[in-house]
Amino acid sequence: MSLNVITFFCEDIREEKSNTETLVGVMPSTLSIPSFPSGIPKLGIYCRLQFPMTLADFSAEAFLQTSWGQSVPIGGFSGDLTAQAKKESLAQGLPLASIILKAMIVPMPLPEPGRIDFILKMGEEERICGVLGLFAIRPNASEPPSLRSPPGRAAHS
């Protein structure tokens, strides 16, 4: 499937009056946490999918999967929405259609170091579209951290 996806993890997503959105506190790919268990007061997920007009209409479900076994449904969309996105983009003369998925998890508990994967499921295919690594602050910073994969998933997808 010819699909471009970009996902940001952030502290907040603010809807502006000008029909735009502001992402506040965009997180790096890894966070150092002072101690575990811990948590993040608010975890925002902002995902933009862009696809060509020639791509068949598709539906998708999104969820977070953690290395400690927690699964958090984010939502999804139907083939009708992809058809509508293509129709609107064609009318505006754009070469790609796009859909935005966004969610706020309030609060997001972090029982242990590991990772949070943003998964997009299209039919039987699951694609990791974003990863947030979580590390305990180490006294010896020269020692590289390692990430555990969520159960049933490869570390590098």
KOLBA-648889 format. One record per residue (C-alpha): residue in one letter; x, y, z. Coordinates in Angstrom, 2 decimals. Example, Ala and Ser with C-alpha at 12.3 -4.5 7.8 and 13.67 -1.06 7.14 Angstrom:
2
<pt "a", <12.30, -4.50, 7.80>>
<pt "s", <13.67, -1.06, 7.14>>
END
This chain:
157
<pt "m", <0.00, 0.00, 0.00>>
<pt "s", <1.44, 3.37, -1.00>>
<pt "l", <0.78, 5.21, 2.24>>
<pt "n", <2.86, 7.93, 3.89>>
<pt "v", <2.40, 8.23, 7.65>>
<pt "i", <3.88, 10.62, 10.19>>
<pt "t", <3.09, 10.36, 13.89>>
<pt "f", <3.94, 12.73, 16.73>>
<pt "f", <3.68, 12.07, 20.45>>
<pt "c", <3.11, 15.32, 22.36>>
<pt "e", <1.85, 16.87, 25.59>>
<pt "d", <-1.24, 18.52, 24.10>>
<pt "i", <-3.14, 19.10, 20.86>>
<pt "r", <-4.92, 22.44, 20.68>>
<pt "e", <-7.60, 23.24, 18.13>>
<pt "e", <-7.26, 26.83, 16.96>>
<pt "k", <-10.03, 29.13, 15.70>>
<pt "s", <-8.29, 29.37, 12.31>>
<pt "n", <-9.07, 25.67, 11.60>>
<pt "t", <-5.50, 24.66, 12.48>>
<pt "e", <-4.05, 22.63, 15.32>>
<pt "t", <-1.09, 23.34, 17.54>>
<pt "l", <0.99, 20.48, 18.88>>
<pt "v", <2.43, 21.41, 22.27>>
<pt "g", <5.49, 19.72, 23.72>>
<pt "v", <6.33, 17.40, 20.82>>
<pt "m", <8.33, 14.57, 22.36>>
<pt "p", <11.62, 13.17, 21.06>>
<pt "s", <11.76, 9.51, 20.08>>
<pt "t", <12.86, 8.60, 23.63>>
<pt "l", <11.98, 10.00, 27.04>>
<pt "s", <14.12, 9.71, 30.16>>
<pt "i", <11.89, 9.22, 33.19>>
<pt "p", <13.31, 9.83, 36.72>>
<pt "s", <11.81, 6.64, 38.18>>
<pt "f", <9.25, 3.91, 37.58>>
<pt "p", <6.39, 3.39, 38.08>>
<pt "s", <5.52, 6.81, 36.73>>
<pt "g", <3.15, 8.43, 34.31>>
<pt "i", <2.54, 11.23, 31.85>>
<pt "p", <-0.33, 13.59, 32.77>>
<pt "k", <-1.41, 13.84, 29.10>>
<pt "l", <-0.13, 11.94, 26.09>>
<pt "g", <-1.24, 13.27, 22.72>>
<pt "i", <-0.98, 11.25, 19.53>>
<pt "y", <-1.23, 13.08, 16.20>>
<pt "c", <-1.01, 11.00, 13.03>>
<pt "r", <-1.35, 12.21, 9.43>>
<pt "l", <-1.83, 9.66, 6.65>>
<pt "q", <-1.34, 10.76, 3.05>>
<pt "f", <-2.09, 8.56, 0.05>>
<pt "p", <-2.46, 8.82, -3.74>>
<pt "m", <-5.85, 9.09, -5.41>>
<pt "t", <-5.21, 5.75, -7.17>>
<pt "l", <-5.08, 3.84, -3.88>>
<pt "a", <-8.20, 1.74, -3.29>>
<pt "d", <-10.46, 2.99, -0.49>>
<pt "f", <-9.43, 1.40, 2.79>>
<pt "s", <-10.41, 1.33, 6.43>>
<pt "a", <-8.12, 1.28, 9.44>>
<pt "e", <-8.09, 0.92, 13.19>>
<pt "a", <-5.46, 2.55, 15.40>>
<pt "f", <-4.23, 1.61, 18.84>>
<pt "l", <-1.30, 1.97, 21.20>>
<pt "q", <0.55, -1.17, 22.24>>
<pt "t", <2.98, -1.04, 25.15>>
<pt "s", <5.93, -3.29, 25.93>>
<pt "w", <4.23, -4.12, 29.27>>
<pt "g", <1.16, -5.53, 27.51>>
<pt "q", <-1.33, -2.66, 27.60>>
<pt "s", <-3.39, -2.00, 24.47>>
<pt "v", <-5.22, 1.33, 24.12>>
<pt "p", <-7.72, 1.76, 21.24>>
<pt "i", <-7.39, 5.13, 19.46>>
<pt "g", <-10.17, 4.86, 16.89>>
<pt "g", <-10.19, 4.50, 13.16>>
<pt "f", <-11.98, 5.27, 9.93>>
<pt "s", <-13.92, 3.56, 7.16>>
<pt "g", <-13.41, 3.29, 3.42>>
<pt "d", <-16.10, 5.96, 3.08>>
<pt "l", <-13.77, 8.46, 4.77>>
<pt "t", <-10.86, 7.65, 2.44>>
<pt "a", <-13.20, 8.07, -0.54>>
<pt "q", <-14.35, 11.44, 0.84>>
<pt "a", <-10.75, 12.55, 1.47>>
<pt "k", <-9.82, 11.70, -2.14>>
<pt "k", <-12.88, 13.53, -3.48>>
<pt "e", <-12.07, 16.70, -1.48>>
<pt "s", <-8.38, 16.60, -2.47>>
<pt "l", <-9.24, 16.15, -6.16>>
<pt "a", <-11.60, 19.13, -5.99>>
<pt "q", <-8.74, 21.23, -4.59>>
<pt "g", <-6.25, 19.98, -7.18>>
<pt "l", <-4.06, 18.19, -4.66>>
<pt "p", <-2.03, 15.13, -5.66>>
<pt "l", <-2.52, 13.34, -2.32>>
<pt "a", <-5.46, 12.80, -0.01>>
<pt "s", <-4.99, 12.88, 3.75>>
<pt "i", <-6.64, 11.75, 6.95>>
<pt "i", <-5.66, 12.84, 10.46>>
<pt "l", <-6.06, 10.64, 13.51>>
<pt "k", <-5.55, 12.18, 16.92>>
<pt "a", <-6.10, 11.20, 20.53>>
<pt "m", <-5.33, 12.28, 24.08>>
<pt "i", <-4.63, 9.69, 26.77>>
<pt "v", <-5.24, 11.29, 30.19>>
<pt "p", <-3.30, 10.14, 32.20>>
<pt "m", <-0.88, 7.65, 30.60>>
<pt "p", <0.52, 5.33, 33.28>>
<pt "l", <4.10, 4.12, 32.83>>
<pt "p", <4.66, 1.13, 35.12>>
<pt "e", <8.13, 0.30, 33.76>>
<pt "p", <10.71, 1.29, 31.14>>
<pt "g", <9.94, 0.10, 27.64>>
<pt "r", <8.14, 1.50, 24.66>>
<pt "i", <4.80, 2.63, 23.32>>
<pt "d", <3.99, 1.76, 19.71>>
<pt "f", <1.31, 3.51, 17.64>>
<pt "i", <-0.15, 0.75, 15.44>>
<pt "l", <-2.31, 1.22, 12.37>>
<pt "k", <-4.24, -1.93, 11.40>>
<pt "m", <-5.50, -2.08, 7.81>>
<pt "g", <-7.25, -5.38, 7.14>>
<pt "e", <-4.89, -8.05, 8.44>>
<pt "e", <-1.79, -5.83, 8.13>>
<pt "e", <-0.48, -4.10, 11.26>>
<pt "r", <2.01, -1.29, 10.72>>
<pt "i", <4.02, 0.42, 13.46>>
<pt "c", <3.62, 4.12, 12.61>>
<pt "g", <5.21, 5.69, 15.67>>
<pt "v", <7.33, 4.65, 18.66>>
<pt "l", <8.04, 6.34, 21.96>>
<pt "g", <10.89, 4.83, 23.98>>
<pt "l", <10.83, 5.15, 27.77>>
<pt "f", <14.02, 4.91, 29.82>>
<pt "a", <14.93, 5.27, 33.46>>
<pt "i", <17.49, 8.01, 33.97>>
<pt "r", <20.76, 6.13, 34.27>>
<pt "p", <23.59, 7.13, 36.61>>
<pt "n", <26.10, 6.04, 33.92>>
<pt "a", <25.04, 7.95, 30.79>>
<pt "s", <27.73, 6.23, 28.67>>
<pt "e", <25.83, 2.95, 28.90>>
<pt "p", <23.38, 2.73, 25.97>>
<pt "p", <19.79, 1.90, 26.87>>
<pt "s", <17.89, -0.96, 25.26>>
<pt "l", <14.22, -1.20, 24.39>>
<pt "r", <12.01, -4.21, 24.81>>
<pt "s", <9.54, -4.83, 22.03>>
<pt "p", <5.85, -5.04, 22.86>>
<pt "p", <4.71, -8.67, 23.19>>
<pt "g", <4.49, -10.39, 19.81>>
<pt "r", <6.23, -7.61, 17.86>>
<pt "a", <9.71, -7.31, 16.42>>
<pt "a", <12.00, -4.64, 17.84>>
<pt "h", <12.62, -3.20, 14.36>>
<pt "s", <9.59, -3.11, 12.11>>
END
